[in-house]
Amino acid sequence: MALGTNTKGYETPNHPWQGERIAEESGLMGRYGLKNKEELWRAESQLRDFRREARRLLGNAQGDAEEAEREGEPFLNRLRRLGILNEADSIDAVLSLDTTDVLERRLQTVVYRNGLANTPKQARQFVSHGHIVIGDSRVTAPSRKVSTTEEDQVAFDEGSSLADELHPERAEGQE
C-alpha cells in the first residue's frame, strides 16, 4: 500500500483538541442526529472532494468558468441530481458549499424533514430498522444520499407497523 493512501474514506481533523471545532461538530451531530463524528467527517471529506474536483476543473480551464462548466458537466449534473446544487448554480457555487449541504441529502435527514419522524435520531432509527422505503425498495442505510427525484418517494414501508397512522411513534399530523 502506498504511503498516504487513505483507506477509511474520510479524513480526521489535523488538530483533535480544538474547542471551537469540537463545539461546532457537536452542534451538527445533534442537529442531524448523527451517530458519531465519523459520519460528520465522511460528509466533510465528500465536500472536500467536490471542491477539489471543482478547483481541478477551473485550473484545467485556466480560470475560464464557462469552459470548466462544459468540461465538468457530468460532475455538475451529479451534484444537481443529488440536490446539492440548484439548476442555476455554476461551478463557482461548488466552492462555496457547506457541510450542511451534504448532510441535508442524507436519507435520515430527508425522512425527518418530510415529517415522517419527530426527531433526526428517530428518523435514523426508523431507517435502520427497515420502516422506510424509497419507491418500492426498503432502505436501511441512514447515510444514503437521496436524489431530488427520489425525495417524493420516501415513505413508510406498507408492511411496517409504522404504516398505521395511529401508531404512537408516528409524527404528529403525519398522513
matplotlib code that plots the C-alpha trace (Angstrom):
import matplotlib.pyplot as plt

x = [0.0, 1.3, 2.2, -0.5, -3.3, -6.5, -8.4, -11.1, -13.0, -12.7, -10.1, -9.8, -9.1, -5.4, -5.8, -8.0, -8.4, -9.8, -12.6, -14.4, -14.3, -15.5, -18.4, -19.3, -19.2, -21.3, -23.9, -24.1, -24.2, -27.2, -29.0, -28.6, -28.9, -25.5, -24.3, -20.6, -18.1, -17.0, -20.3, -19.7, -16.1, -17.3, -19.6, -16.8, -14.4, -17.1, -17.5, -13.7, -13.6, -16.4, -14.4, -11.1, -12.8, -14.2, -10.8, -9.2, -11.8, -11.2, -7.5, -7.6, -9.7, -7.2, -9.9, -12.4, -15.6, -17.6, -15.0, -14.7, -18.5, -18.6, -15.8, -17.3, -20.9, -21.3, -19.9, -22.3, -25.2, -24.5, -24.5, -27.7, -29.3, -28.4, -29.9, -26.6, -26.6, -29.6, -30.1, -29.0, -25.8, -22.4, -19.1, -18.2, -21.1, -19.3, -16.5, -19.0, -20.8, -21.0, -21.1, -24.8, -25.5, -24.1, -25.8, -29.2, -29.2, -28.9, -31.9, -32.1, -32.4, -34.9, -37.2, -37.1, -37.7, -40.6, -42.3, -42.0, -40.2, -40.3, -36.5, -33.5, -32.5, -35.9, -35.6, -32.3, -34.0, -36.9, -34.4, -32.1, -35.0, -36.4, -39.5, -38.6, -38.8, -37.8, -40.2, -40.5, -37.1, -36.6, -33.5, -31.7, -28.7, -29.4, -26.4, -27.7, -27.8, -31.3, -31.6, -34.2, -36.2, -36.4, -37.3, -41.0, -40.9, -39.6, -42.4, -43.2, -43.0, -46.5, -45.5, -44.2, -46.2, -45.5, -47.6, -50.6, -51.4, -52.5, -49.1, -47.9, -44.4, -45.8, -45.1, -48.0, -50.1, -48.4, -50.7]
y = [0.0, 3.4, 5.9, 8.4, 6.3, 6.9, 3.7, 4.9, 7.1, 10.1, 12.3, 13.1, 16.7, 17.7, 19.1, 16.8, 19.1, 22.4, 23.5, 25.7, 22.8, 20.3, 22.5, 23.1, 19.3, 18.5, 21.0, 19.5, 16.0, 16.9, 18.8, 16.0, 13.0, 11.6, 8.5, 9.6, 12.1, 9.6, 10.3, 14.0, 13.6, 11.5, 14.3, 16.8, 14.6, 14.2, 18.0, 18.4, 16.0, 18.1, 21.3, 19.6, 18.5, 22.0, 23.6, 21.0, 21.8, 25.5, 25.0, 23.0, 25.7, 28.3, 30.1, 30.2, 29.2, 28.5, 26.1, 24.5, 24.0, 22.4, 20.0, 19.3, 18.9, 15.3, 16.4, 19.3, 17.2, 14.7, 17.4, 18.8, 15.4, 14.9, 18.3, 19.7, 22.3, 24.1, 24.1, 27.7, 27.2, 27.3, 25.6, 28.5, 27.5, 24.2, 26.2, 27.9, 24.7, 23.9, 20.6, 21.1, 21.0, 17.4, 16.4, 17.7, 15.0, 12.0, 9.7, 10.2, 14.0, 13.7, 11.4, 13.9, 17.0, 15.2, 14.8, 11.0, 11.3, 13.6, 13.9, 13.2, 10.4, 8.8, 9.1, 7.3, 4.5, 4.2, 3.9, 1.4, -0.8, -1.1, 1.0, 3.3, 2.7, 4.7, 3.8, 0.0, -0.6, -0.9, 1.1, 0.6, 2.9, 6.3, 7.8, 7.0, 10.1, 10.8, 12.4, 15.1, 12.6, 10.1, 12.6, 12.4, 8.6, 8.3, 6.8, 4.1, 0.5, -0.8, -4.0, -1.8, -1.3, 2.4, 2.4, 2.6, 6.2, 5.6, 4.1, 6.0, 6.7, 8.4, 12.1, 14.4, 15.2, 12.7, 11.4]
z = [0.0, -0.9, 1.8, 2.4, 1.0, 2.9, 3.1, 5.6, 3.1, 5.4, 6.9, 10.6, 11.8, 12.0, 15.5, 17.6, 20.6, 19.3, 21.4, 18.8, 16.2, 18.8, 19.7, 16.1, 15.4, 18.4, 17.2, 13.7, 15.2, 17.3, 14.6, 12.1, 14.5, 13.6, 15.4, 15.7, 14.4, 11.7, 9.9, 10.0, 8.9, 5.9, 4.9, 5.2, 3.2, 0.5, 0.4, 0.2, -2.8, -4.5, -4.0, -5.1, -8.4, -9.0, -8.4, -10.8, -13.5, -13.1, -13.1, -16.3, -17.9, -16.6, -14.7, -17.6, -15.7, -18.9, -20.3, -16.8, -16.7, -20.2, -19.2, -15.8, -17.0, -15.7, -12.3, -12.0, -13.2, -10.5, -7.8, -9.2, -9.3, -5.6, -4.8, -3.5, -6.3, -7.9, -11.6, -11.9, -9.9, -11.7, -10.9, -8.6, -6.3, -5.6, -3.9, -1.5, -0.4, 3.3, 5.2, 5.8, 2.1, 2.0, 5.3, 4.1, 1.4, 3.8, 3.9, 7.7, 7.2, 4.4, 6.5, 9.3, 7.0, 5.3, 8.7, 8.9, 12.3, 15.2, 15.6, 13.4, 15.8, 15.5, 11.7, 11.9, 14.0, 11.5, 8.6, 10.2, 11.5, 8.0, 8.3, 5.4, 1.6, -1.4, -4.1, -3.8, -2.2, 1.6, 2.6, 5.9, 5.5, 7.1, 5.3, 1.8, -0.4, -1.7, -5.1, -5.8, -8.0, -5.1, -2.4, -3.0, -3.0, 0.6, 2.8, 5.4, 4.3, 3.9, 5.9, 8.8, 11.9, 11.5, 8.3, 10.7, 11.2, 14.8, 15.8, 18.9, 17.4, 14.3, 13.9, 14.8, 11.8, 9.5, 6.8]

ax = plt.figure().add_subplot(projection="3d")
ax.plot(x, y, z, "-o")
ax.set_aspect("equal")
plt.show()
